[in-house]
Amino acid sequence: MWIGSAYPIYVFKPADAMDCEILAVVDEHDEIIDYRPRNEIHTLNLRHRAVHILVFNEQKQLFLQKRSQNKDTNPGLWDTSAAGHVDKGEDYAQCAIREIEEELGVKPKAALKALFKLAPTAELGMEFIQVFCCYHSGPFQLAADEIEDGAWFNNEQVNQRVAADDPTLTQTFKTIWKHLPAPLHD
């Protein structure tokens, strides 16, 4: 049974390598003030950095991933094409390239385009989110430990699902889509 929530859904999972990731804690201006383990940052609701990448194909369809049931946040929900935390020593652009390679198994064919950055809110898991887009038609080699499934959706389908506040989409994705410049989703 689905229980609606405007906030990221966290599920208790045993400690693993992701919990040991060291991430930057940032202030309200996105300046690094500390470094802490990922699980501590999430438990204490500290501001930190993340990227989300929207991958479009030649038909202007958007690739969405269905998050693995093993994920600690938003398991089984549809999300942006690729996403992840900015690791210690990385900038947003480096992280975006790494996440596409890790999650989709491809290298971007051209430079990623930075679209906008969202400020951290409780609804967004206290993340500064830099959103990028790129074009790639696959095929993709999905990271099975992170992604259960993936599919292409046309803009009309995505617009309808976001407008209906579809509970199978992550809140972060819905927020990103609403902020997306019109030419990309019309």
N, C-alpha and C positions, 0 to 999 in steps of 0.2 A: 504494500500500500504506500502511495506517495504522500509525504507530508510536506506541504508547501513551506518554503522559507526564502526570504530575500537575501539571506546570508549564505556563504559557502557552507556546505555540509561536510563536517569533519567526522571521520569514522576512526575509532581506535584500531590501530594496527601494531603488531609487534615491531620493535626497533629494527631498522634496516639501514642500508647505505644512505638512503635519502635523508634519514633523520640526522646523519652525521655530516651532511653538507654544511659548509660554513658559508653564510651569506652576510652581506652588509646590512647593518641596521642604519637607517637614514632618518634625518630630521624632516621637518615640514617643507624644507626647500630641496629635498632629495640629495642632501650632502651626507656623506658617510660619517657616522659618529661612533660606530662600534662594529664588531663582527661577532656573530653568535651562531650556534647550530640551528638548522632549519626548524626542528621540532620545538626548540625554545622560543624562537621568533613567533611561530604560530600559536603556541600556548599562551604567550604573554601579549599577543596582538600588537607586536611591534611593527613599525613601518619598514618595508623592505622593497626590493625591486623585482619586477618580472617583465617578461615579454610575451606578446601574443602575435602570431603571424597568420594572416589570411592569405590562402593560396587560391588563386583563380586560374581557370584554364582558358583556352582560346575561345570557348563559347560563353565566357564570362560567368561560368558556374563557380560556386565556392565549394571547396573541399572542407568538410567538417569531420572531426574525429569523435567517435564515441569512446569516452574514457573507460579504462579498465575498471572492473568491479574491485580490483585490488588497490585502487588509488585511495589516498587518505582524505582527499577533498573531492566532492561531487562525483562519486563513483557511478559509472553507468550513464552519465549524462553526456549529451552532445555539446561540443566545445569548438573553439577555433581550430584551424588546421594544425597548428603546433603551438606549444607554449611552454614556459618554464621560468624558473628563478634565475636571476643573474648571479652567477657564482663569484666568489671572492676573486679579484683580479681581472674580471671581465667588465666590458662595457655593454650597453644594451645591444648594439649591432653585433658584436662578437657572440653574445648569447643567442641571438635570433638565428644566426647561421648554424651554431651548434645544435640548437633545438630542432631545426628542420632536418639536419643530418641524422640526429639520434632518433627522432620520432617517425620521420617519413622515409628515411633511408636515401635521400637525394641531396645533391648540392644545388643551390639556386643557380639557374642558368644566367641570371643577370643580378645586378645589385638589388638588394631589398630596398623598398621605399618606406621611409619612416613617415607615418601618417599623423599621429598625435600621441600625447601622453595623458593618461588619466591620473588624477590625484588619488591618494589612498583614502578609502572609506571602509567602514566595517563591512558593508555590502560587497566590497571588492577584496576582502581579506587583508586590508591594510597594505596593499601593494600599490606602488607607483607602477603603472602599466604602460610601457611603450608599445604601441601597436605598429606593426609593419605589414606590408603586403608585397606579394610577388606573383609572378605567373609561372606555372608549371603544369603540365598535363599528365604527369605520372609516366609510367606506373610507379607506385610507392611501395616500399618495403616497410610495413608498419611495425613499430616496436611492440611486440606482443605483451610485454610486461606493463605497458602504459596505455595501449590502445586496443579496445575490443573490436572495433569496426571503423570503417570510414566510408563516406559516400559524397557524391557531388550533388549540389542543390542549386537550382536556379534562384535568381534574386526574388522572384515573386513568391516562391515557396518559403524562403527565409523571411521575407517581409511579413507574410501571413503568420508564420509561427511566432515571430517576435511580437507582432501586434496582439496576438492571442495570449501572450505571456505563457507560452508553451512550457510546462514544467519539466519536459525532457531536455531542455536547453539550459546550460549553466547561466546563472545570473550575470556573470562576467561577460559571456558572449553576447547576451541581450543588450547589456550596457554598451559594449563596443559597437555593436551593429547600429544602435540608435545614434551614436556619435560619428558614424562613418560618413564621409563626404558623399553627397547625393550621386555624383557620377558613378561611384563604385557600386551602389546598390539599387539604382533605378533601372 
